[in-house]
Amino acid sequence: MKAPVSVVILTYNEAVNIERAIANTIDWAAEVIVLDSFSTDETVAIATNAGAKAVQRKFDNYSAQRNYAIKEIGLCSEWILFLDADEYLSDALKEEITGELANPKADGYYMKRRFYFMGKWIRWGGYYPIWLLRLFKKDKGLFQREVNEHVVLEGTHAKLENYFADDNQKPLSFWWHKHIDYAHKEARLLVEAHSEKIEVNFWGTQAERKLWIRYKIWNRMPVYIRPFIYYIYRYFFRLGFLDGRTGFIFHFYHGLVYLLIIDSFYLELKRQNNVNRK
């Protein structure tokens, strides 16, 4: 008997990853939906050949895309599980979800992500476990925020013990292209955050706590200084150096260089806004 859950996988040019993601869930879940953003490679063909249902929608942002899946696709199950094309569930997690949904104790479940970079599990630097709310009743949750989107759940939540993996098979150049795009969006959000009053709650959910840290601490730290402070904290105090050579590359790229790029784009946007006001 299949688990009573609809798996939704967002894709754009994911031919290298999508077959593994579908194979991981197609015999386990009630249905697997690929929500594609008009890929130009073989993603859709591979997905349908693997047994998934493919739906296409023009991409605007991740929250809007996921909310479209919740509201518009017409999923067969009460429960929805979001995965990216480069992610897959451990067998232990699939068994745990099946058992939990037979007698659910909450309206949504956090799952811990095991992230891989250049084929290596990044275990330190505060990177494991990262708890993400991916499984919930479809009428209880909606996504917010354009980048690093998160679910706002109207109901109770719990944690699952076992992990899912994030292991992208694309080359390092793809990772950089993606994060340059993220950096543009994060810089724009930084500019907007300084002009808007946003209510945040440290004592709320994990996502709300991260937003509190972002708006109350990070956004108030000096530009170009905060990336170095964060990198030192992550690499030394959170033991990122224990991830070895590959870990050094990842923590240096993601914990320092990426943040410096965001700050550079942020200052550029501020200059442009000041020029436009003149």
Buried (B, 14 or more C-beta within 10 A) or exposed (E): EEBBBBBBBBBBBBBBBBBBBBBBBBEBBBBBBBBBBEBEBBBBEBBEEBEBBBBEBEBEBBBBBBBBBBEEBEBEBBBBBBBBBBBBBBEEBBBBBBEBBEEBEBBBBBBBBBBBBBEBBBBBBBBBBBBBBBBBBBEBBBBEBBBBBBBBBEEEBEEBEBBBBBBBBBEEEEBBEEBEEBBBBBBBBBBEBEEEEEEBEEEEBBBBBBBBEBBEEBBEEEBEEBBBEBBBBBBEEBBBBEBEEBBEBBBBBBBBBBBBBBBBBBBEBBEEEEEEEE
